[in-house]
Amino acid sequence: MPTQDQPTPELPPLKAIQAFEQAARFGNLARAAEVLGLTPSAVSHQLAKLEALVGRPLFVRAARGVSLTPVGEQYLRDVSGVLHSLTVATERAASDLSLDCLRLHSAPSFGLLWLMPRLEAFRLAHPDIQISLSCSYESLHFSRDQIDVDIRHGAPNWPSYEVRTLRHETFAVLASPRLLARRPVATALDLLGSDLILSEATLLRWPEWFAQHGLARPEKPYALSFDRSYMTLEAASHGLGFALESMLLAQKYVACGALVEVMPEAFTAPVAAHHLVFPRAHSSFPRVRRFLQWMETEMGHGFAF
């Protein structure tokens, strides 16, 4: 606590923090200005004001845009979630306190194939929490898009946020029983001449998988290719080809017998593909804590930090 001889530290203007967060997000003042409804010169002025207050440069400026200095990266980590926390606090003050809405955003295939079938169980365990779920491959902005937790697919490279990776996810070669009976597989080489379905957005694709088995990429064109895992799995369940997909997403297909693992002891590969991402401040929200606890139970305590 400051004494009489120590002045109270000056708080940065809210507009400056908004300008800083958007400029850091886009690396471009014009894009940040567009989001904030300001001119690029106004954004630049706010950033200069913030840097003067901090006393150290937060950005490196170049012809193509701006990038964070090490001080700027640390500052972004420290202030991340502050604006969203203010938004949530204001929203809750103006709403019915008996209702609490958990806002989730998810990669589409995870949302459809894994999360959706389990939402009823969450609602039964937490009837006082409403759920709002949106799905896309876009990494949304937490404060602007009012997201509590984002379930993302990809490499976990989000240093400004809390990241909890879902453990024990594996990729496997999957096929319908009918296709496997017609086209039996004993080695990875047998798949080179087979009808393969390419999942374009996954972390492990056929060329990398064949390389892991000491083989060149297949010369035969793919039978089908999709940019959504749920489409790949659905096509494979109809016998249209072999799929290389996440067993986490394929659970219901395997459980009902629509798909089977092809040589699971030899062909599976571990991945870290899905992650719960959120501003550190969100872990103090009861609805978020309860969702994280429920997720950990559903995953069999399968979080990596």
ZADO-1210 file (C-alpha; in nm, 4 decimals, padded with zeros to 6 digits):
<atoms>
<atom x="00.0000" y="00.0000" z="00.0000" code="MET" pos="1"/>
<atom x="00.1486" y="00.3412" z="-00.0943" code="PRO" pos="2"/>
<atom x="00.2454" y="00.5711" z="00.1911" code="THR" pos="3"/>
<atom x="00.2032" y="00.9475" z="00.2031" code="GLN" pos="4"/>
<atom x="00.5470" y="00.9792" z="00.0412" code="ASP" pos="5"/>
<atom x="00.4636" y="00.7307" z="-00.2335" code="GLN" pos="6"/>
<atom x="00.2175" y="00.8467" z="-00.4984" code="PRO" pos="7"/>
<atom x="-00.0525" y="00.6046" z="-00.6086" code="THR" pos="8"/>
<atom x="00.0579" y="00.4378" z="-00.9347" code="PRO" pos="9"/>
<atom x="-00.1176" y="00.5846" z="-01.2353" code="GLU" pos="10"/>
<atom x="-00.3631" y="00.3463" z="-01.4003" code="LEU" pos="11"/>
<atom x="-00.3387" y="00.3202" z="-01.7788" code="PRO" pos="12"/>
<atom x="-00.6366" y="00.4543" z="-01.9736" code="PRO" pos="13"/>
<atom x="-00.8811" y="00.1842" z="-02.0807" code="LEU" pos="14"/>
<atom x="-00.8569" y="00.2980" z="-02.4429" code="LYS" pos="15"/>
<atom x="-00.4806" y="00.2503" z="-02.4335" code="ALA" pos="16"/>
<atom x="-00.5159" y="-00.1053" z="-02.3024" code="ILE" pos="17"/>
<atom x="-00.7726" y="-00.1821" z="-02.5738" code="GLN" pos="18"/>
<atom x="-00.5411" y="-00.0408" z="-02.8405" code="ALA" pos="19"/>
<atom x="-00.2482" y="-00.2394" z="-02.7003" code="PHE" pos="20"/>
<atom x="-00.4413" y="-00.5669" z="-02.6932" code="GLU" pos="21"/>
<atom x="-00.5736" y="-00.5322" z="-03.0496" code="GLN" pos="22"/>
<atom x="-00.2392" y="-00.4160" z="-03.1921" code="ALA" pos="23"/>
<atom x="-00.0704" y="-00.7125" z="-03.0248" code="ALA" pos="24"/>
<atom x="-00.3340" y="-00.9450" z="-03.1660" code="ARG" pos="25"/>
<atom x="-00.3124" y="-00.8276" z="-03.5276" code="PHE" pos="26"/>
<atom x="00.0430" y="-00.6903" z="-03.5468" code="GLY" pos="27"/>
<atom x="-00.1096" y="-00.4139" z="-03.7546" code="ASN" pos="28"/>
<atom x="-00.2344" y="-00.0723" z="-03.6413" code="LEU" pos="29"/>
<atom x="-00.4828" y="-00.0365" z="-03.9270" code="ALA" pos="30"/>
<atom x="-00.6532" y="-00.3665" z="-03.8369" code="ARG" pos="31"/>
<atom x="-00.6567" y="-00.2724" z="-03.4685" code="ALA" pos="32"/>
<atom x="-00.8086" y="00.0647" z="-03.5569" code="ALA" pos="33"/>
<atom x="-01.0787" y="-00.1015" z="-03.7667" code="GLU" pos="34"/>
<atom x="-01.1845" y="-00.3258" z="-03.4774" code="VAL" pos="35"/>
<atom x="-01.1868" y="-00.0383" z="-03.2291" code="LEU" pos="36"/>
<atom x="-01.3595" y="00.2100" z="-03.4587" code="GLY" pos="37"/>
<atom x="-01.0641" y="00.4501" z="-03.4424" code="LEU" pos="38"/>
<atom x="-00.8136" y="00.5886" z="-03.6887" code="THR" pos="39"/>
<atom x="-00.4645" y="00.4334" z="-03.7109" code="PRO" pos="40"/>
<atom x="-00.3171" y="00.7600" z="-03.5825" code="SER" pos="41"/>
<atom x="-00.5458" y="00.7457" z="-03.2773" code="ALA" pos="42"/>
<atom x="-00.4324" y="00.3888" z="-03.2046" code="VAL" pos="43"/>
<atom x="-00.0699" y="00.4961" z="-03.2450" code="SER" pos="44"/>
<atom x="-00.1311" y="00.7838" z="-03.0024" code="HIS" pos="45"/>
<atom x="-00.2813" y="00.5476" z="-02.7436" code="GLN" pos="46"/>
<atom x="00.0150" y="00.3113" z="-02.7741" code="LEU" pos="47"/>
<atom x="00.2609" y="00.5972" z="-02.7337" code="ALA" pos="48"/>
<atom x="00.0712" y="00.7128" z="-02.4242" code="LYS" pos="49"/>
<atom x="00.0876" y="00.3622" z="-02.2762" code="LEU" pos="50"/>
<atom x="00.4590" y="00.3246" z="-02.3513" code="GLU" pos="51"/>
<atom x="00.5257" y="00.6616" z="-02.1900" code="ALA" pos="52"/>
<atom x="00.3404" y="00.5450" z="-01.8795" code="LEU" pos="53"/>
<atom x="00.5264" y="00.2127" z="-01.8692" code="VAL" pos="54"/>
<atom x="00.8558" y="00.3835" z="-01.9450" code="GLY" pos="55"/>
<atom x="00.9711" y="00.1124" z="-02.1850" code="ARG" pos="56"/>
<atom x="00.8871" y="00.0232" z="-02.5475" code="PRO" pos="57"/>
<atom x="00.6151" y="-00.2374" z="-02.5883" code="LEU" pos="58"/>
<atom x="00.6352" y="-00.2719" z="-02.9661" code="PHE" pos="59"/>
<atom x="00.8964" y="-00.2908" z="-03.2382" code="VAL" pos="60"/>
<atom x="00.7686" y="-00.0882" z="-03.5298" code="ARG" pos="61"/>
<atom x="00.8473" y="-00.1865" z="-03.8894" code="ALA" pos="62"/>
<atom x="00.7144" y="-00.1067" z="-04.2352" code="ALA" pos="63"/>
<atom x="00.4927" y="-00.4156" z="-04.2385" code="ARG" pos="64"/>
<atom x="00.3470" y="-00.3713" z="-03.8914" code="GLY" pos="65"/>
<atom x="00.4336" y="-00.3999" z="-03.5242" code="VAL" pos="66"/>
<atom x="00.5576" y="-00.6857" z="-03.3041" code="SER" pos="67"/>
<atom x="00.5847" y="-00.7119" z="-02.9280" code="LEU" pos="68"/>
<atom x="00.9088" y="-00.6553" z="-02.7432" code="THR" pos="69"/>
<atom x="00.9891" y="-00.8974" z="-02.4579" code="PRO" pos="70"/>
<atom x="00.8455" y="-00.6358" z="-02.2204" code="VAL" pos="71"/>
<atom x="00.5357" y="-00.6138" z="-02.4397" code="GLY" pos="72"/>
<atom x="00.4916" y="-00.9922" z="-02.4362" code="GLU" pos="73"/>
<atom x="00.5078" y="-00.9980" z="-02.0580" code="GLN" pos="74"/>
<atom x="00.2683" y="-00.7037" z="-02.0326" code="TYR" pos="75"/>
<atom x="00.0219" y="-00.8794" z="-02.2630" code="LEU" pos="76"/>
<atom x="00.0331" y="-01.1897" z="-02.0429" code="ARG" pos="77"/>
<atom x="-00.0280" y="-00.9774" z="-01.7334" code="ASP" pos="78"/>
<atom x="-00.3201" y="-00.7766" z="-01.8690" code="VAL" pos="79"/>
<atom x="-00.4762" y="-01.0589" z="-02.0710" code="SER" pos="80"/>
<atom x="-00.8348" y="-01.1106" z="-01.9652" code="GLY" pos="81"/>
<atom x="-00.8673" y="-00.7790" z="-01.7797" code="VAL" pos="82"/>
<atom x="-01.1013" y="-00.6277" z="-02.0376" code="LEU" pos="83"/>
<atom x="-01.3080" y="-00.9435" z="-02.0547" code="HIS" pos="84"/>
<atom x="-01.3295" y="-00.9582" z="-01.6764" code="SER" pos="85"/>
<atom x="-01.4701" y="-00.6037" z="-01.6773" code="LEU" pos="86"/>
<atom x="-01.7213" y="-00.7006" z="-01.9458" code="THR" pos="87"/>
<atom x="-01.8317" y="-01.0085" z="-01.7519" code="VAL" pos="88"/>
<atom x="-01.8570" y="-00.8151" z="-01.4248" code="ALA" pos="89"/>
<atom x="-02.0728" y="-00.5488" z="-01.5904" code="THR" pos="90"/>
<atom x="-02.2885" y="-00.8106" z="-01.7585" code="GLU" pos="91"/>
<atom x="-02.3430" y="-01.0033" z="-01.4352" code="ARG" pos="92"/>
<atom x="-02.4292" y="-00.6867" z="-01.2442" code="ALA" pos="93"/>
<atom x="-02.7001" y="-00.6163" z="-01.5000" code="ALA" pos="94"/>
<atom x="-02.8376" y="-00.9710" z="-01.5178" code="SER" pos="95"/>
<atom x="-03.0274" y="-01.2184" z="-01.3055" code="ASP" pos="96"/>
<atom x="-02.7699" y="-01.3513" z="-01.0599" code="LEU" pos="97"/>
<atom x="-02.9504" y="-01.6845" z="-01.0379" code="SER" pos="98"/>
<atom x="-02.8453" y="-01.7574" z="-01.3960" code="LEU" pos="99"/>
<atom x="-02.4874" y="-01.8154" z="-01.5102" code="ASP" pos="100"/>
<atom x="-02.4034" y="-01.8647" z="-01.8766" code="CYS" pos="101"/>
<atom x="-02.0943" y="-02.0642" z="-01.9757" code="LEU" pos="102"/>
<atom x="-01.9825" y="-01.9487" z="-02.3188" code="ARG" pos="103"/>
<atom x="-01.7831" y="-02.2110" z="-02.5060" code="LEU" pos="104"/>
<atom x="-01.6218" y="-02.2067" z="-02.8471" code="HIS" pos="105"/>
<atom x="-01.4911" y="-02.5283" z="-02.9994" code="SER" pos="106"/>
<atom x="-01.3202" y="-02.6716" z="-03.3023" code="ALA" pos="107"/>
<atom x="-01.6139" y="-02.8061" z="-03.5083" code="PRO" pos="108"/>
<atom x="-01.5379" y="-03.1802" z="-03.5041" code="SER" pos="109"/>
<atom x="-01.4631" y="-03.1854" z="-03.1312" code="PHE" pos="110"/>
<atom x="-01.7794" y="-02.9892" z="-03.0590" code="GLY" pos="111"/>
<atom x="-01.9966" y="-03.2189" z="-03.2706" code="LEU" pos="112"/>
<atom x="-01.8434" y="-03.5606" z="-03.2015" code="LEU" pos="113"/>
<atom x="-01.7120" y="-03.5383" z="-02.8447" code="TRP" pos="114"/>
<atom x="-01.8673" y="-03.2464" z="-02.6593" code="LEU" pos="115"/>
<atom x="-02.2240" y="-03.2457" z="-02.7911" code="MET" pos="116"/>
<atom x="-02.3094" y="-03.6030" z="-02.6816" code="PRO" pos="117"/>
<atom x="-02.1865" y="-03.5182" z="-02.3299" code="ARG" pos="118"/>
<atom x="-02.3588" y="-03.1830" z="-02.2779" code="LEU" pos="119"/>
<atom x="-02.6661" y="-03.3460" z="-02.1271" code="GLU" pos="120"/>
<atom x="-02.4457" y="-03.5014" z="-01.8563" code="ALA" pos="121"/>
<atom x="-02.2959" y="-03.1598" z="-01.7793" code="PHE" pos="122"/>
<atom x="-02.6401" y="-02.9976" z="-01.7628" code="ARG" pos="123"/>
<atom x="-02.7683" y="-03.2662" z="-01.5260" code="LEU" pos="124"/>
<atom x="-02.4657" y="-03.2164" z="-01.3002" code="ALA" pos="125"/>
<atom x="-02.4838" y="-02.8348" z="-01.3196" code="HIS" pos="126"/>
<atom x="-02.8477" y="-02.7327" z="-01.3833" code="PRO" pos="127"/>
<atom x="-02.7804" y="-02.3733" z="-01.2764" code="ASP" pos="128"/>
<atom x="-02.5380" y="-02.3128" z="-01.5650" code="ILE" pos="129"/>
<atom x="-02.6646" y="-02.2218" z="-01.9083" code="GLN" pos="130"/>
<atom x="-02.4464" y="-02.3212" z="-02.2053" code="ILE" pos="131"/>
<atom x="-02.3757" y="-02.1211" z="-02.5183" code="SER" pos="132"/>
<atom x="-02.1680" y="-02.3175" z="-02.7724" code="LEU" pos="133"/>
<atom x="-02.0288" y="-02.1924" z="-03.1020" code="SER" pos="134"/>
<atom x="-01.8011" y="-02.3876" z="-03.3363" code="CYS" pos="135"/>
<atom x="-01.5422" y="-02.2841" z="-03.5951" code="SER" pos="136"/>
<atom x="-01.1720" y="-02.3257" z="-03.6640" code="TYR" pos="137"/>
<atom x="-01.1163" y="-01.9566" z="-03.5960" code="GLU" pos="138"/>
<atom x="-00.9408" y="-01.8675" z="-03.2691" code="SER" pos="139"/>
<atom x="-01.1866" y="-01.6140" z="-03.1322" code="LEU" pos="140"/>
<atom x="-01.0994" y="-01.3116" z="-02.9224" code="HIS" pos="141"/>
<atom x="-01.2136" y="-01.3700" z="-02.5666" code="PHE" pos="142"/>
<atom x="-01.3233" y="-01.0179" z="-02.4752" code="SER" pos="143"/>
<atom x="-01.4703" y="-00.9139" z="-02.8112" code="ARG" pos="144"/>
<atom x="-01.6511" y="-01.2439" z="-02.8715" code="ASP" pos="145"/>
<atom x="-01.7393" y="-01.3017" z="-02.5039" code="GLN" pos="146"/>
<atom x="-01.5890" y="-01.6488" z="-02.4792" code="ILE" pos="147"/>
<atom x="-01.5113" y="-01.8167" z="-02.1462" code="ASP" pos="148"/>
<atom x="-01.3240" y="-02.1216" z="-02.2781" code="VAL" pos="149"/>
<atom x="-01.2038" y="-02.1962" z="-02.6296" code="ASP" pos="150"/>
<atom x="-01.1433" y="-02.5625" z="-02.7225" code="ILE" pos="151"/>
<atom x="-00.8810" y="-02.5323" z="-02.9936" code="ARG" pos="152"/>
<atom x="-00.7244" y="-02.7768" z="-03.2363" code="HIS" pos="153"/>
<atom x="-00.3606" y="-02.7424" z="-03.3335" code="GLY" pos="154"/>
<atom x="-00.0156" y="-02.6835" z="-03.1896" code="ALA" pos="155"/>
<atom x="-00.0411" y="-02.5297" z="-02.8383" code="PRO" pos="156"/>
<atom x="00.1201" y="-02.1946" z="-02.9137" code="ASN" pos="157"/>
<atom x="-00.0817" y="-01.9411" z="-02.7151" code="TRP" pos="158"/>
<atom x="00.1637" y="-01.7964" z="-02.4586" code="PRO" pos="159"/>
<atom x="-00.0756" y="-01.5268" z="-02.3385" code="SER" pos="160"/>
<atom x="-00.3355" y="-01.7763" z="-02.2179" code="TYR" pos="161"/>
<atom x="-00.3815" y="-02.0699" z="-01.9848" code="GLU" pos="162"/>
<atom x="-00.3604" y="-02.3898" z="-02.1920" code="VAL" pos="163"/>
<atom x="-00.4722" y="-02.7347" z="-02.0769" code="ARG" pos="164"/>
<atom x="-00.3985" y="-03.0033" z="-02.3308" code="THR" pos="165"/>
<atom x="-00.6160" y="-03.3137" z="-02.3498" code="LEU" pos="166"/>
<atom x="-00.3944" y="-03.6127" z="-02.2777" code="ARG" pos="167"/>
<atom x="-00.3962" y="-03.9608" z="-02.4245" code="HIS" pos="168"/>
<atom x="-00.5218" y="-03.8622" z="-02.7696" code="GLU" pos="169"/>
<atom x="-00.4025" y="-04.0936" z="-03.0464" code="THR" pos="170"/>
<atom x="-00.4392" y="-04.1126" z="-03.4209" code="PHE" pos="171"/>
<atom x="-00.5310" y="-04.4470" z="-03.5746" code="ALA" pos="172"/>
<atom x="-00.5972" y="-04.5977" z="-03.9153" code="VAL" pos="173"/>
<atom x="-00.9705" y="-04.6617" z="-03.9341" code="LEU" pos="174"/>
<atom x="-01.1893" y="-04.8456" z="-04.1820" code="ALA" pos="175"/>
<atom x="-01.5350" y="-04.9918" z="-04.2111" code="SER" pos="176"/>
<atom x="-01.5513" y="-05.3696" z="-04.1496" code="PRO" pos="177"/>
<atom x="-01.6799" y="-05.4145" z="-04.5045" code="ARG" pos="178"/>
<atom x="-01.3803" y="-05.2364" z="-04.6598" code="LEU" pos="179"/>
<atom x="-01.1335" y="-05.4184" z="-04.4356" code="LEU" pos="180"/>
<atom x="-01.2794" y="-05.7546" z="-04.5349" code="ALA" pos="181"/>
<atom x="-01.2394" y="-05.6634" z="-04.9006" code="ARG" pos="182"/>
<atom x="-00.8977" y="-05.5027" z="-04.8578" code="ARG" pos="183"/>
<atom x="-00.7120" y="-05.6686" z="-04.5662" code="PRO" pos="184"/>
<atom x="-00.4078" y="-05.4853" z="-04.4278" code="VAL" pos="185"/>
<atom x="-00.1039" y="-05.6588" z="-04.2779" code="ALA" pos="186"/>
<atom x="00.1608" y="-05.3854" z="-04.3096" code="THR" pos="187"/>
<atom x="00.1771" y="-05.0120" z="-04.3716" code="ALA" pos="188"/>
<atom x="00.2895" y="-05.0926" z="-04.7268" code="LEU" pos="189"/>
<atom x="-00.0516" y="-05.2436" z="-04.7975" code="ASP" pos="190"/>
<atom x="-00.2097" y="-04.9017" z="-04.7522" code="LEU" pos="191"/>
<atom x="-00.0021" y="-04.7314" z="-05.0233" code="LEU" pos="192"/>
<atom x="-00.2205" y="-04.8717" z="-05.2984" code="GLY" pos="193"/>
<atom x="-00.5481" y="-04.8414" z="-05.1086" code="SER" pos="194"/>
<atom x="-00.8210" y="-04.5802" z="-05.1224" code="ASP" pos="195"/>
<atom x="-00.7189" y="-04.3230" z="-04.8616" code="LEU" pos="196"/>
<atom x="-00.9278" y="-04.0379" z="-04.7231" code="ILE" pos="197"/>
<atom x="-00.7261" y="-03.7278" z="-04.6407" code="LEU" pos="198"/>
<atom x="-00.8143" y="-03.5108" z="-04.3421" code="SER" pos="199"/>
<atom x="-00.6644" y="-03.1791" z="-04.4459" code="GLU" pos="200"/>
<atom x="-00.6814" y="-02.9975" z="-04.1103" code="ALA" pos="201"/>
<atom x="-00.5383" y="-03.2601" z="-03.8750" code="THR" pos="202"/>
<atom x="-00.1957" y="-03.2473" z="-03.7098" code="LEU" pos="203"/>
<atom x="-00.0968" y="-03.5892" z="-03.8500" code="LEU" pos="204"/>
<atom x="-00.1708" y="-03.6581" z="-04.2152" code="ARG" pos="205"/>
<atom x="-00.0984" y="-03.9497" z="-04.4437" code="TRP" pos="206"/>
<atom x="00.2396" y="-03.8278" z="-04.5803" code="PRO" pos="207"/>
<atom x="00.3761" y="-03.7804" z="-04.2257" code="GLU" pos="208"/>
<atom x="00.2279" y="-04.1125" z="-04.1145" code="TRP" pos="209"/>
<atom x="00.3901" y="-04.3037" z="-04.4015" code="PHE" pos="210"/>
<atom x="00.7216" y="-04.1282" z="-04.3276" code="ALA" pos="211"/>
<atom x="00.6978" y="-04.2541" z="-03.9681" code="GLN" pos="212"/>
<atom x="00.6770" y="-04.6054" z="-04.1131" code="HIS" pos="213"/>
<atom x="00.9740" y="-04.5546" z="-04.3451" code="GLY" pos="214"/>
<atom x="00.7668" y="-04.5190" z="-04.6614" code="LEU" pos="215"/>
<atom x="00.7352" y="-04.2481" z="-04.9234" code="ALA" pos="216"/>
<atom x="00.4108" y="-04.0597" z="-04.9587" code="ARG" pos="217"/>
<atom x="00.1470" y="-04.2382" z="-05.1676" code="PRO" pos="218"/>
<atom x="00.1622" y="-04.1698" z="-05.5416" code="GLU" pos="219"/>
<atom x="-00.1999" y="-04.2694" z="-05.5936" code="LYS" pos="220"/>
<atom x="-00.4384" y="-03.9719" z="-05.5594" code="PRO" pos="221"/>
<atom x="-00.6495" y="-03.9664" z="-05.2455" code="TYR" pos="222"/>
<atom x="-00.9942" y="-04.1137" z="-05.2889" code="ALA" pos="223"/>
<atom x="-01.1465" y="-03.8186" z="-05.0996" code="LEU" pos="224"/>
<atom x="-01.0269" y="-03.5252" z="-04.8940" code="SER" pos="225"/>
<atom x="-01.2110" y="-03.3173" z="-04.6333" code="PHE" pos="226"/>
<atom x="-01.1356" y="-03.0172" z="-04.4163" code="ASP" pos="227"/>
<atom x="-01.3459" y="-03.1492" z="-04.1270" code="ARG" pos="228"/>
<atom x="-01.2722" y="-03.4638" z="-03.9279" code="SER" pos="229"/>
<atom x="-01.6401" y="-03.5482" z="-03.8864" code="TYR" pos="230"/>
<atom x="-01.6753" y="-03.5641" z="-04.2662" code="MET" pos="231"/>
<atom x="-01.3711" y="-03.7921" z="-04.2945" code="THR" pos="232"/>
<atom x="-01.5087" y="-04.0269" z="-04.0281" code="LEU" pos="233"/>
<atom x="-01.8537" y="-04.0330" z="-04.1832" code="GLU" pos="234"/>
<atom x="-01.7105" y="-04.1114" z="-04.5275" code="ALA" pos="235"/>
<atom x="-01.4911" y="-04.3881" z="-04.3836" code="ALA" pos="236"/>
<atom x="-01.7919" y="-04.5407" z="-04.2042" code="SER" pos="237"/>
<atom x="-01.9584" y="-04.5795" z="-04.5455" code="HIS" pos="238"/>
<atom x="-01.6620" y="-04.7790" z="-04.6749" code="GLY" pos="239"/>
<atom x="-01.5286" y="-04.5045" z="-04.9017" code="LEU" pos="240"/>
<atom x="-01.1668" y="-04.5453" z="-04.7888" code="GLY" pos="241"/>
<atom x="-00.9202" y="-04.5720" z="-04.5023" code="PHE" pos="242"/>
<atom x="-00.9042" y="-04.2756" z="-04.2627" code="ALA" pos="243"/>
<atom x="-00.6234" y="-04.1540" z="-04.0390" code="LEU" pos="244"/>
<atom x="-00.8061" y="-03.9846" z="-03.7553" code="GLU" pos="245"/>
<atom x="-00.8234" y="-03.9071" z="-03.3841" code="SER" pos="246"/>
<atom x="-00.9588" y="-04.1890" z="-03.1703" code="MET" pos="247"/>
<atom x="-01.0966" y="-03.9214" z="-02.9378" code="LEU" pos="248"/>
<atom x="-01.3270" y="-03.8057" z="-03.2178" code="LEU" pos="249"/>
<atom x="-01.3958" y="-04.1534" z="-03.3549" code="ALA" pos="250"/>
<atom x="-01.5219" y="-04.3006" z="-03.0267" code="GLN" pos="251"/>
<atom x="-01.8873" y="-04.3314" z="-03.1234" code="LYS" pos="252"/>
<atom x="-01.8048" y="-04.4826" z="-03.4655" code="TYR" pos="253"/>
<atom x="-01.5800" y="-04.7453" z="-03.3069" code="VAL" pos="254"/>
<atom x="-01.8225" y="-04.8130" z="-03.0212" code="ALA" pos="255"/>
<atom x="-02.1095" y="-04.8929" z="-03.2592" code="CYS" pos="256"/>
<atom x="-01.8904" y="-05.0951" z="-03.4954" code="GLY" pos="257"/>
<atom x="-01.9156" y="-04.8580" z="-03.7925" code="ALA" pos="258"/>
<atom x="-01.5364" y="-04.8252" z="-03.7890" code="LEU" pos="259"/>
<atom x="-01.2597" y="-05.0508" z="-03.6612" code="VAL" pos="260"/>
<atom x="-00.8962" y="-04.9793" z="-03.5835" code="GLU" pos="261"/>
<atom x="-00.6558" y="-05.1304" z="-03.8348" code="VAL" pos="262"/>
<atom x="-00.3653" y="-05.2969" z="-03.6509" code="MET" pos="263"/>
<atom x="-00.3870" y="-05.0711" z="-03.3418" code="PRO" pos="264"/>
<atom x="-00.0717" y="-05.2195" z="-03.1898" code="GLU" pos="265"/>
<atom x="00.1363" y="-05.1006" z="-03.4878" code="ALA" pos="266"/>
<atom x="-00.0410" y="-04.8089" z="-03.6507" code="PHE" pos="267"/>
<atom x="-00.1433" y="-04.5722" z="-03.3680" code="THR" pos="268"/>
<atom x="00.0465" y="-04.2486" z="-03.3025" code="ALA" pos="269"/>
<atom x="00.0172" y="-04.0118" z="-03.0024" code="PRO" pos="270"/>
<atom x="-00.0814" y="-03.6494" z="-03.0643" code="VAL" pos="271"/>
<atom x="-00.1552" y="-03.3389" z="-02.8592" code="ALA" pos="272"/>
<atom x="-00.4265" y="-03.1997" z="-03.0817" code="ALA" pos="273"/>
<atom x="-00.7013" y="-03.0475" z="-02.8627" code="HIS" pos="274"/>
<atom x="-00.6580" y="-02.7876" z="-02.5918" code="HIS" pos="275"/>
<atom x="-00.8715" y="-02.5884" z="-02.3488" code="LEU" pos="276"/>
<atom x="-00.7602" y="-02.2268" z="-02.3824" code="VAL" pos="277"/>
<atom x="-00.8703" y="-01.9324" z="-02.1674" code="PHE" pos="278"/>
<atom x="-00.7394" y="-01.6120" z="-02.0077" code="PRO" pos="279"/>
<atom x="-00.5855" y="-01.6818" z="-01.6680" code="ARG" pos="280"/>
<atom x="-00.8416" y="-01.4553" z="-01.5025" code="ALA" pos="281"/>
<atom x="-01.1214" y="-01.6871" z="-01.6169" code="HIS" pos="282"/>
<atom x="-01.0066" y="-01.9636" z="-01.3839" code="SER" pos="283"/>
<atom x="-01.1571" y="-01.7553" z="-01.1009" code="SER" pos="284"/>
<atom x="-01.5064" y="-01.7806" z="-01.2543" code="PHE" pos="285"/>
<atom x="-01.7042" y="-02.0559" z="-01.0742" code="PRO" pos="286"/>
<atom x="-01.8708" y="-02.1697" z="-01.3994" code="ARG" pos="287"/>
<atom x="-01.5304" y="-02.2116" z="-01.5657" code="VAL" pos="288"/>
<atom x="-01.3838" y="-02.3970" z="-01.2666" code="ARG" pos="289"/>
<atom x="-01.6796" y="-02.6344" z="-01.2652" code="ARG" pos="290"/>
<atom x="-01.6518" y="-02.6953" z="-01.6392" code="PHE" pos="291"/>
<atom x="-01.2783" y="-02.7671" z="-01.6117" code="LEU" pos="292"/>
<atom x="-01.3374" y="-03.0091" z="-01.3255" code="GLN" pos="293"/>
<atom x="-01.6116" y="-03.1840" z="-01.5245" code="TRP" pos="294"/>
<atom x="-01.3882" y="-03.2043" z="-01.8332" code="MET" pos="295"/>
<atom x="-01.1063" y="-03.3558" z="-01.6305" code="GLU" pos="296"/>
<atom x="-01.3412" y="-03.6203" z="-01.4937" code="THR" pos="297"/>
<atom x="-01.4805" y="-03.6970" z="-01.8393" code="GLU" pos="298"/>
<atom x="-01.1291" y="-03.7284" z="-01.9801" code="MET" pos="299"/>
<atom x="-01.0206" y="-03.9573" z="-01.6964" code="GLY" pos="300"/>
<atom x="-00.8064" y="-03.6861" z="-01.5364" code="HIS" pos="301"/>
<atom x="-00.6474" y="-03.6334" z="-01.8742" code="GLY" pos="302"/>
<atom x="-00.5089" y="-03.2811" z="-01.8699" code="PHE" pos="303"/>
<atom x="-00.1506" y="-03.1801" z="-01.9419" code="ALA" pos="304"/>
<atom x="-00.0356" y="-02.8360" z="-01.8257" code="PHE" pos="305"/>
</atoms>
